[in-house]
Amino acid sequence: MDLKNVIAFAKKNGYETAEKLNNWNGYECYEPIMDSKKETAVGPPLLILVKGNTIRMSTPDEAFQQMDDTEDTEETTAKSFNDFLKERR
C-alpha cells in the first residue's frame, strides 16, 4: 500500500502522520505518530497494520507482540515502554 494512503488512514484516526517500521507476521507495520515535533505516549501502543489492500489499527496485544518479536532491533520493547510510562508518572 502507498505511504500516502497509510498517512491518510493515520490522520482519519487522529494522528499527524505514520512511519514504516518493518514487516511482521504478514503485515507491513507502521507507527502512527501523534506529533512529529515531540515524543508522545498516549495510552497503550498501537500500530497501523497493512496486508494487501486492507489497513487497520492493531490491538494493544498485537502491538506488544510485534515489539517483543522485534526486540533485538532498535524498536522499543513492551518492557521498556512500560518502564517509560512509569518514569512519566
SVG drawing of the C-alpha trace seen along z (x, -y; Angstrom):
<svg xmlns="http://www.w3.org/2000/svg" viewBox="-11 -20 30 34">
<polyline fill="none" stroke="black" stroke-width="0.4" points="0.0,0.0 1.2,-3.5 2.5,-5.5 0.1,-8.4 -2.8,-6.0 -1.3,-4.9 -0.8,-8.6 -4.4,-9.4 -5.6,-6.5 -3.5,-7.7 -5.0,-11.2 -8.5,-9.7 -7.6,-8.1 -6.4,-11.3 -2.7,-11.0 -0.5,-13.5 1.4,-11.0 2.9,-7.5 6.3,-5.9 7.2,-2.5 8.7,-0.2 9.1,3.2 7.3,6.3 5.8,8.5 3.6,11.6 2.5,11.0 1.8,7.3 3.6,4.1 3.8,2.3 3.6,-1.5 4.0,-3.6 1.2,-6.2 2.7,-9.5 0.7,-11.9 3.1,-14.9 6.2,-14.7 7.8,-17.6 7.9,-15.8 7.8,-12.4 4.4,-11.4 3.0,-8.4 -0.8,-8.3 -2.3,-5.1 -1.2,-1.6 0.9,-1.3 -0.9,-0.8 0.4,-0.1 -1.1,-0.5 -1.2,2.9 -1.4,3.3 -1.9,6.6 -2.6,6.2 -5.3,3.6 -6.5,4.0 -5.5,1.4 -6.4,1.4 -5.2,0.4 -3.7,3.2 -4.9,4.3 -2.7,3.4 -1.8,7.2 -0.6,7.2 1.5,4.1 3.1,5.6 3.7,8.9 5.3,7.1 7.6,5.2 8.6,8.4 9.2,10.2 11.5,7.3 13.2,6.6 16.7,7.3 16.2,4.3 16.1,0.6 12.4,0.8 11.0,0.2 10.0,3.4 6.9,3.8 9.0,3.9 10.9,0.7 7.6,-1.0 6.1,-0.1 9.3,-1.5 8.9,-4.7 5.3,-5.1 6.3,-4.5 9.0,-7.2 6.4,-9.7 4.2,-9.2"/>
</svg>
